[in-house]
């Protein structure tokens, strides 16, 4: 299998769970975009701003997150994201789906 194909498969699998992971991160506390990127990178889910911002926009459009601005002493104001009640509900559903997928994957890959 070529390195290019392995990279493509890996990328598609990560993309499939990024919205769930982003909501999970935000659920632990209101988050700035660079904080989200840092947490994803720390867990070896390399994400660049060009990937994150469209996901955040879609999550906002879907009503799962909202944001507010905080003035910064070191540059422009920062946009902080937080879950909406609808986002909390969506995250709960995603956690249930994830749990079922994880169990199925473990059973099928034994």
C-alpha positions in Angstrom: 0.0 0.0 0.0 1.4 3.4 -0.9 2.2 6.0 1.6 -0.1 8.4 -0.2 -3.1 6.0 0.2 -2.3 5.4 3.9 -2.2 9.1 4.4 -5.5 9.6 2.6 -7.3 6.8 4.6 -5.9 8.2 7.9 -7.0 11.7 7.0 -10.6 10.6 6.2 -10.9 8.7 9.4 -9.7 11.8 11.4 -12.1 14.1 9.6 -15.0 11.9 10.5 -14.5 12.5 14.2 -13.2 16.1 14.4 -16.6 17.7 15.0 -17.2 15.3 17.9 -13.7 16.0 19.3 -14.1 19.8 19.0 -17.4 19.7 20.8 -15.8 17.6 23.5 -12.9 20.0 23.9 -15.3 23.0 24.1 -17.5 21.2 26.6 -14.7 21.1 29.1 -14.5 24.9 29.1 -14.9 27.9 26.8 -12.1 27.7 24.2 -10.0 29.9 21.9 -9.2 28.4 18.5 -5.5 28.1 19.2 -6.3 26.2 22.4 -8.4 23.7 20.4 -5.6 23.3 17.9 -3.1 22.8 20.6 -5.2 20.1 22.3 -5.7 18.3 19.0 -2.0 18.4 18.2 -1.1 17.2 21.7 -3.2 14.1 20.9 -1.6 13.6 17.5 -4.6 14.9 15.6 -2.7 17.5 13.6 -5.1 20.2 12.6 -4.3 23.6 11.0 -6.4 26.8 11.2 -7.5 26.2 7.7 -9.2 23.0 8.8 -10.5 24.2 12.1 -12.2 27.4 11.2 -14.6 25.9 8.6 -15.5 23.2 11.2 -16.2 25.9 13.8 -18.3 27.9 11.3 -20.4 24.8 10.5 -20.8 24.0 14.2 -22.0 27.5 14.8 -24.4 27.4 11.8 -25.8 24.2 13.1 -26.5 25.9 16.4 -24.1 23.7 18.4 -21.7 26.5 19.5 -21.7 30.2 20.0 -18.9 32.6 20.6 -18.0 35.9 22.2 -15.1 38.3 22.0 -12.6 39.2 24.7 -10.2 42.1 24.4 -6.6 41.1 24.5 -3.7 43.1 25.9 -1.4 41.4 23.4 -3.0 41.9 20.0 -6.5 41.7 18.5 -9.6 40.6 20.5 -10.0 36.8 20.9 -13.0 34.8 19.9 -14.0 32.2 22.5 -16.3 29.4 21.7 -18.8 27.7 24.0 -21.5 25.0 23.7 -25.1 25.9 23.3 -27.8 23.8 24.9 -28.3 22.2 21.4 -24.6 21.5 21.2 -24.6 19.8 24.6 -27.5 17.6 23.4 -25.6 16.9 20.1 -22.5 16.0 22.0 -24.4 13.6 24.2 -25.7 11.8 21.1 -22.3 11.8 19.5 -20.8 10.3 22.7 -23.4 7.5 22.6 -22.7 6.8 18.9 -18.9 6.9 19.5 -19.3 4.4 22.3 -21.3 2.0 20.1 -18.8 2.4 17.2 -15.8 1.8 19.6 -17.4 -1.4 20.9 -18.2 -2.6 17.4 -14.7 -1.8 16.1 -13.1 -3.6 19.1 -15.3 -6.7 18.5 -14.7 -6.7 14.7 -10.9 -6.2 14.9 -10.1 -8.9 17.5 
